[in-house]
């Protein structure tokens, strides 16, 4: 059984400590006493779970192997108690509660000694990672009781005060009062290249703007481009807005034109024009062309990065075109075939190219019974056709049959996810509004009945 995560993106160590650990049958086998991390990463994964069993006997198990679901209410394992194999703390592991909580650390960025009041954890896919140490008052309050933290923050807000979190990222922490000389605690940002771009994106989204900028400046352009592409839409434009113009323009120019256009649409007009003027003419032209199509249409979601050849090209010449593509060119699903007027007339699969004699013209082996979309078709219709016909990509053509771009299956999934999340938001709002209306009606009826009773009593 693969590990799954309930609906949460942020946890704190204080919330998890003492919560139940149950096996796959729902049998409580202990309470959480600690979490271990492997220290050789910028944002380390939780690698082991420590818990106290009956009679306060301590146990440790592999997080990856045995944890199924987790949240602030506890942890459910994917095995029965008698099938679990226990493990031991490894040389490169550190226990969060034992080794970090309530300890003094050196903030190597701010160059000051601080005390760890709590530890902030982030859900990244199916993993739980250590984001950093809470060194402010909120960590102390949360450690006493989560309701106390919420109450103090709410009261402070009434008086116009704001109690912010004070988080020091793990890579800026070093311990003072525990001998961990065998453990490398001072890790560099260079370790970021070991993380998947989606994990980097998850982490960047959860940092404040200053920390995000500090981490981001240590990513090379390729890593930065991938990380931004993996971010949720709501963060992308804000993130680009915060970058200096030259870096932002360079990163947008390196992105797939359709992804870059989606971000530019959400920028302020002044920022968008500045960045488009700074980037290469070819990149800017492609992005401007895509911006000419309405959002939510095939034209607005298509990419202009595809491979096309003329119908009289040979198979051998087409293979040479593929060999000369840049390393960072998006995955090629099909080669698109055009006539002398650039009209779309057919497709070639890579399998056909590999199995066909090099000397044959592509018009003889192309598949010409093709399905395409127009640029003004809705993204819902295009996505439905992509899944109906099981297409890796859907060509988009104008009224003259000229190939404008392609909508990939990834873009189709993104469109569906946005619709689903939008529907969920609408459903939530409807529920809230429904609840408010019901409450108002109840109060109105209650007041009416009360007035009638008072009026009756006064007669």
Phi and psi in degrees as a GROMACS rama.xvg file:
@    title "Ramachandran Plot"
@    xaxis  label "Phi"
@    yaxis  label "Psi"
@TYPE xy
-79.7356  155.011  UNK-2
-74.8872  135.249  UNK-3
-123.563  164.442  UNK-4
-128.782  133.757  UNK-5
-73.6277  171.917  UNK-6
-70.3163  87.4635  UNK-7
-158.347  150.749  UNK-8
-122.968  -11.723  UNK-9
-141.746  133.796  UNK-10
-135.143  161.33  UNK-11
-123.835  147.731  UNK-12
-57.4304  -40.841  UNK-13
-60.0715  -32.1756  UNK-14
-70.6261  -28.8895  UNK-15
-91.6144  -27.4732  UNK-16
-59.9551  131.999  UNK-17
82.0759  -2.49303  UNK-18
-80.5998  157.174  UNK-19
-70.7508  149.21  UNK-20
-113.698  120.413  UNK-21
-119.771  150.444  UNK-22
-85.8129  -176.365  UNK-23
-64.5845  -18.5351  UNK-24
-90.2928  1.04379  UNK-25
84.1004  7.74854  UNK-26
-81.9317  124.712  UNK-27
-71.2438  125.111  UNK-28
-113.802  -1.66959  UNK-29
166.092  -172.07  UNK-30
-127.783  147.214  UNK-31
-63.4998  127.358  UNK-32
-115.025  -20.6062  UNK-33
-173.361  162.68  UNK-34
-128.32  139.887  UNK-35
-109.022  145.417  UNK-36
-118.654  155.635  UNK-37
-94.1159  123.212  UNK-38
-81.0165  -5.35903  UNK-39
-85.332  27.2339  UNK-40
-131.666  157.494  UNK-41
-65.6721  -45.9733  UNK-42
-122.358  89.3548  UNK-43
-67.836  143.569  UNK-44
-76.4338  147.228  UNK-45
-71.7256  123.256  UNK-46
-108.336  -25.7645  UNK-47
-140.274  150.224  UNK-48
-113.613  125.173  UNK-49
-105.176  133.557  UNK-50
-144.56  158.609  UNK-51
-99.8351  125.985  UNK-52
-90.7892  -165.347  UNK-53
-55.7756  140.227  UNK-54
70.1105  19.851  UNK-55
59.8583  27.5538  UNK-56
-73.5333  127.824  UNK-57
-81.6587  140.283  UNK-58
-133.251  154.519  UNK-59
-136.6  135.886  UNK-60
-136.293  160.615  UNK-61
-69.3321  128.882  UNK-62
-65.763  -49.1097  UNK-63
-61.1705  -39.1781  UNK-64
-75.5012  -37.4966  UNK-65
-117.082  -19.5643  UNK-66
-81.8368  126.526  UNK-67
-99.1558  -60.8226  UNK-68
-128.923  155.185  UNK-69
-154.587  146.695  UNK-70
-164.439  -167.951  UNK-71
-70.2659  -9.0361  UNK-72
-92.7846  -6.71815  UNK-73
138.005  -169.166  UNK-74
-128.99  135.227  UNK-75
-111.137  131.266  UNK-76
-92.1577  165.454  UNK-77
-102.139  15.2607  UNK-78
-141.418  160.597  UNK-79
-78.4087  154.404  UNK-80
-52.1024  -42.9235  UNK-81
-74.0151  -10.6718  UNK-82
-96.4036  -2.49654  UNK-83
-81.7712  134.437  UNK-84
-105.253  125.089  UNK-85
-84.4935  156.14  UNK-86
-130.88  -174.738  UNK-87
-129.386  158.544  UNK-88
-64.5041  129.447  UNK-89
-86.1604  160.203  UNK-90
-57.8078  -30.2176  UNK-91
-95.9382  10.7797  UNK-92
-101.261  148.125  UNK-93
-128.188  137.137  UNK-94
-87.1257  128.872  UNK-95
-65.7808  -49.9777  UNK-96
-69.6413  -44.9705  UNK-97
-70.1601  -42.8981  UNK-98
-99.8283  -18.517  UNK-99
-121.14  -41.927  UNK-100
-62.9323  132.717  UNK-101
65.8178  13.3142  UNK-102
-94.5368  158.712  UNK-103
-85.7772  137.117  UNK-104
-130.752  161.663  UNK-105
-96.9863  123.456  UNK-106
-81.4852  99.7299  UNK-107
-73.5397  -9.34054  UNK-108
-89.4217  -49.0652  UNK-109
-83.9138  -5.92185  UNK-110
54.1594  50.51  UNK-111
-144.148  158.97  UNK-112
-93.9558  129.378  UNK-113
-134.84  168.698  UNK-114
-110.01  137.073  UNK-115
-83.0389  112.805  UNK-116
-95.5909  -22.0201  UNK-117
-164.427  170.53  UNK-118
-128.219  128.725  UNK-119
-94.091  129.892  UNK-120
-117.781  146.13  UNK-121
-124.127  141.695  UNK-122
-84.0743  122.623  UNK-123
-126.298  97.9515  UNK-124
66.6122  -126.124  UNK-125
-95.8216  6.10617  UNK-126
-105.3  158.866  UNK-127
-114.195  128.303  UNK-128
-122.791  152.339  UNK-129
-82.6561  120.079  UNK-130
-88.35  -44.4069  UNK-131
173.661  -174.782  UNK-132
-102.377  135.569  UNK-133
-88.2195  119.392  UNK-134
-115.698  8.33255  UNK-135
-102.822  -171.463  UNK-136
-65.7397  -31.7483  UNK-137
-64.3256  -33.0043  UNK-138
-65.1554  -38.5086  UNK-139
-65.401  -46.8094  UNK-140
-62.6996  -43.7619  UNK-141
-63.8923  -36.1777  UNK-142
-63.3938  -31.1747  UNK-143
-76.7272  -46.8465  UNK-144
-173.716  134.933  UNK-145
-64.5902  -33.2975  UNK-146
-66.9116  -31.1502  UNK-147
-67.2338  -41.5122  UNK-148
-58.9198  -48.9394  UNK-149
-61.5899  -40.1126  UNK-150
-65.3089  -45.7229  UNK-151
-64.7345  -42.0053  UNK-152
-62.8887  -41.0556  UNK-153
-66.1493  -43.5854  UNK-154
-63.6455  -43.5147  UNK-155
-60.4014  -38.3482  UNK-156
-63.4923  -38.1041  UNK-157
-59.0136  -36.1876  UNK-158
-92.1978  14.4145  UNK-159
76.7276  16.2627  UNK-160
-105.539  149.15  UNK-161
-123.343  125.199  UNK-162
-103.665  99.9359  UNK-163
-82.8118  155.926  UNK-164
-68.931  150.291  UNK-165
-123.635  96.6411  UNK-166
-106.253  129.888  UNK-167
-107.536  120.922  UNK-168
-61.818  147.73  UNK-169
-51.6974  -39.1152  UNK-170
-72.5041  -5.26033  UNK-171
-107.719  14.9879  UNK-172
-106.662  141.556  UNK-173
-143.2  140.039  UNK-174
-83.6283  148.753  UNK-175
-105.657  -45.2533  UNK-176
-109.445  27.998  UNK-177
-141.72  134.875  UNK-178
-80.0729  98.1547  UNK-179
-121.246  43.2073  UNK-180
-61.4377  -23.5996  UNK-181
-81.5052  -10.8202  UNK-182
-107.471  129.916  UNK-183
-83.162  107.786  UNK-184
-98.3265  -18.3932  UNK-185
-94.7571  93.04  UNK-186
-101.92  153.361  UNK-187
-104.543  163.846  UNK-188
-64.8465  -16.3288  UNK-189
-61.1433  -21.0339  UNK-190
-71.1675  -12.5726  UNK-191
-59.2189  -29.1544  UNK-192
-69.4771  -6.25524  UNK-193
-87.9748  -10.6111  UNK-194
-90.9141  149.417  UNK-195
-67.8038  143.079  UNK-196
-53.0223  -33.626  UNK-197
-65.7911  -35.7419  UNK-198
-68.8943  -41.7105  UNK-199
-60.4141  -42.7291  UNK-200
-61.6127  -44.548  UNK-201
-56.4083  -44.1726  UNK-202
-69.5715  -45.0817  UNK-203
-60.07  -37.8303  UNK-204
-63.2819  -26.1406  UNK-205
-98.7695  -1.21265  UNK-206
-92.2143  155.914  UNK-207
-75.7431  163.924  UNK-208
-53.5568  -38.7038  UNK-209
-67.6489  -47.0025  UNK-210
-62.9797  -40.1576  UNK-211
-59.841  -43.842  UNK-212
-64.3847  -39.4726  UNK-213
-63.8964  -43.2466  UNK-214
-68.4912  -41.5006  UNK-215
-65.8928  -33.7749  UNK-216
-68.3364  -13.033  UNK-217
-96.0464  -0.133136  UNK-218
-88.0383  139.709  UNK-219
-75.4599  172.178  UNK-220
-61.0574  -39.0768  UNK-221
-64.5833  -45.5528  UNK-222
-65.3532  -40.5852  UNK-223
-64.0284  -42.8643  UNK-224
-61.4656  -45.0621  UNK-225
-65.1688  -41.4741  UNK-226
-63.2364  -44.1415  UNK-227
-63.494  -40.5443  UNK-228
-61.6879  -29.671  UNK-229
-85.0322  -11.9004  UNK-230
-70.0659  154.339  UNK-231
-64.8597  148.777  UNK-232
-53.0373  -38.4967  UNK-233
-64.5475  -22.8488  UNK-234
-94.0735  -26.6637  UNK-235
-59.3896  -53.3657  UNK-236
-64.3512  -42.6179  UNK-237
-58.8281  -40.0141  UNK-238
-67.0612  -45.2489  UNK-239
-63.951  -38.1734  UNK-240
-58.7262  -34.9498  UNK-241
-79.2529  -18.9586  UNK-242
-78.7378  156.129  UNK-243
-67.7813  152.667  UNK-244
-58.3834  -42.5667  UNK-245
-63.8323  -44.8686  UNK-246
-67.0195  -42.6519  UNK-247
-62.0281  -43.3428  UNK-248
-64.7307  -40.7752  UNK-249
-63.4196  -41.7982  UNK-250
-68.2326  -43.0298  UNK-251
-62.7468  -37.4786  UNK-252
-65.763  -27.8847  UNK-253
-83.0025  -16.3126  UNK-254
-79.1115  163.241  UNK-255
-58.6737  137.485  UNK-256
-55.4788  -37.0916  UNK-257
-68.0017  -38.6173  UNK-258
-66.4438  -42.1255  UNK-259
-63.4797  -42.1549  UNK-260
-62.374  -39.1328  UNK-261
-60.4231  -39.4123  UNK-262
-71.3641  -45.4074  UNK-263
-59.2315  -35.8806  UNK-264
-57.0568  -32.73  UNK-265
-91.9278  -2.19629  UNK-266
-83.9433  159.615  UNK-267
-64.225  153.256  UNK-268
-57.6587  -43.5856  UNK-269
-63.0799  -45.4064  UNK-270
-64.8143  -43.4677  UNK-271
-59.5824  -46.9273  UNK-272
-65.8352  -38.8142  UNK-273
-60.8798  -46.6577  UNK-274
-68.1361  -39.932  UNK-275
-65.1892  -34.316  UNK-276
-71.0194  -29.9673  UNK-277
-80.1939  -26.2448  UNK-278
-84.7915  170.169  UNK-279
-57.6897  148.242  UNK-280
-58.0092  -43.5718  UNK-281
-62.8631  -46.5991  UNK-282
-62.4846  -45.6311  UNK-283
-62.782  -39.655  UNK-284
-63.0831  -44.4241  UNK-285
-61.1138  -44.1031  UNK-286
-66.6624  -43.6326  UNK-287
-61.4379  -37.6492  UNK-288
-62.209  -43.1515  UNK-289
-69.1566  -32.3085  UNK-290
-67.2015  -18.0439  UNK-291
-71.7491  -15.3552  UNK-292
-95.4131  148.426  UNK-293
-67.7625  143.706  UNK-294
-64.7787  142.041  UNK-295
87.8572  8.77986  UNK-296
-117.147  169.543  UNK-297
-59.2315  -40.3471  UNK-298
-63.0018  -37.4354  UNK-299
-74.2089  -22.572  UNK-300
-105.481  -8.51653  UNK-301
-76.2589  159.395  UNK-302
-110.323  148.492  UNK-303
-97.7068  9.56184  UNK-304
-94.5882  95.3374  UNK-305
-145.273  167.669  UNK-306
-108.653  124.386  UNK-307
-131.157  143.306  UNK-308
-132.751  162.259  UNK-309
-80.1076  154.171  UNK-310
-63.112  -26.1562  UNK-311
-91.0269  2.26012  UNK-312
-65.2926  151.305  UNK-313
-88.3448  164.71  UNK-314
-58.7576  -42.1929  UNK-315
-61.0632  -43.3434  UNK-316
-64.9213  -36.8007  UNK-317
-65.9068  -41.456  UNK-318
-62.5524  -37.2027  UNK-319
-63.9975  -39.0455  UNK-320
-58.9503  -43.7827  UNK-321
-64.7442  -38.7929  UNK-322
-65.3622  -27.8469  UNK-323
-89.0712  2.02496  UNK-324
-65.1707  148.73  UNK-325
-65.2344  153.92  UNK-326
-59.415  -31.2989  UNK-327
-93.5365  11.0501  UNK-328
-66.7492  138.587  UNK-329
-58.2746  159.112  UNK-330
-55.0126  133.243  UNK-331
-94.7429  117.854  UNK-332
-92.3711  -44.1222  UNK-333
-135.366  157.478  UNK-334
-102.622  128.714  UNK-335
-94.1623  139.259  UNK-336
-109.024  131.793  UNK-337
-120.314  151.797  UNK-338
-88.7677  -171.27  UNK-339
-66.4493  -15.4302  UNK-340
-101.725  15.7779  UNK-341
64.2581  17.6394  UNK-342
-80.0085  141.877  UNK-343
-75.5347  121.771  UNK-344
-123.527  -12.7191  UNK-345
179.352  174.711  UNK-346
-131.575  155.75  UNK-347
-125.568  129.28  UNK-348
-83.4565  155.83  UNK-349
-63.1747  -33.4573  UNK-350
-61.2446  -43.4174  UNK-351
-61.2801  -42.9763  UNK-352
-61.8749  -41.9862  UNK-353
-67.9185  -35.4657  UNK-354
-92.7525  -1.76486  UNK-355
-105.391  146.983  UNK-356
-59.5552  137.053  UNK-357
-58.854  -28.5892  UNK-358
-81.5732  -12.9984  UNK-359
-75.4567  136.817  UNK-360
-69.4204  147.396  UNK-361
-67.2671  -25.7974  UNK-362
-60.4185  -25.1744  UNK-363
-78.4742  -21.6635  UNK-364
-120.274  -1.88167  UNK-365
-74.1151  159.856  UNK-366
-97.9342  116.355  UNK-367
-105.395  -2.27047  UNK-368
-89.9658  77.3366  UNK-369
-106.167  155.158  UNK-370
-109.303  134.335  UNK-371
-140.485  171.153  UNK-372
-125.422  159.193  UNK-373
-96.5816  156.752  UNK-374
-64.9319  -20.745  UNK-375
-94.7374  2.48734  UNK-376
-65.5564  146.899  UNK-377
-71.2413  151.127  UNK-378
-64.7486  -27.9394  UNK-379
-64.7216  -43.8672  UNK-380
-65.8167  -41.5363  UNK-381
-64.4403  -45.5052  UNK-382
-61.2175  -41.2239  UNK-383
-61.4915  -41.7483  UNK-384
-68.0695  -38.7253  UNK-385
-59.2812  -43.9869  UNK-386
-76.7665  -33.9544  UNK-387
-62.9127  -45.8591  UNK-388
-95.9237  4.25949  UNK-389
54.7657  52.6576  UNK-390
-97.3251  133.681  UNK-391
-67.2562  -27.1659  UNK-392
-157.413  146.884  UNK-393
-111.479  122.081  UNK-394
-70.5671  144.489  UNK-395
-115.702  123.817  UNK-396
-124.607  152.522  UNK-397
-84.6639  -173.599  UNK-398
-66.5751  -16.4543  UNK-399
-95.2812  0.623751  UNK-400
85.5497  7.39973  UNK-401
-76.7111  133.509  UNK-402
-73.5013  120.032  UNK-403
-97.5949  -35.0372  UNK-404
177.417  -171.678  UNK-405
-135.883  147.946  UNK-406
-106.04  118.361  UNK-407
-84.3861  163.242  UNK-408
-63.1079  -30.1061  UNK-409
-63.3142  -42.4515  UNK-410
-63.32  -37.4831  UNK-411
-62.7333  -44.1666  UNK-412
-61.515  -41.6972  UNK-413
-59.8504  -42.3678  UNK-414
-62.2948  -42.6605  UNK-415
-65.3141  -42.9281  UNK-416
-61.4604  -41.3763  UNK-417
-63.3425  -41.3851  UNK-418
-62.6516  -43.6568  UNK-419
-63.6183  -46.0167  UNK-420
-65.8759  -36.2393  UNK-421
-64.0844  -42.1741  UNK-422
-63.3248  -39.0496  UNK-423
-63.8874  -41.7926  UNK-424
-62.551  -44.5995  UNK-425
-61.4209  -43.6681  UNK-426
-60.9786  -41.9768  UNK-427
-62.8743  -45.6395  UNK-428
-61.3802  -41.5759  UNK-429
-61.9682  -40.4555  UNK-430
-62.7136  -44.898  UNK-431
-62.5245  -47.5139  UNK-432
-62.4569  -40.6768  UNK-433
-60.2257  -42.7742  UNK-434
-63.3717  -41.0559  UNK-435
-64.6176  -45.596  UNK-436
-60.2885  -44.8466  UNK-437
-61.0093  -42.4001  UNK-438
-63.2902  -42.5122  UNK-439
-64.4319  -44.3918  UNK-440
-61.301  -42.2051  UNK-441
-61.4479  -46.5505  UNK-442
-63.1898  -39.6879  UNK-443
-63.0632  -46.8719  UNK-444
-64.3676  -41.5  UNK-445
-61.388  -44.5894  UNK-446
-63.8491  -42.185  UNK-447
-60.3556  -46.719  UNK-448
-62.4081  -41.9711  UNK-449
-61.322  -43.6173  UNK-450
-63.949  -38.2856  UNK-451
-64.6518  -41.6013  UNK-452
-63.0216  -44.3586  UNK-453
-63.4633  -42.1812  UNK-454
-63.4369  -40.7448  UNK-455
-64.4952  -41.755  UNK-456
-67.7989  -29.1598  UNK-457
-82.0123  -6.08376  UNK-458
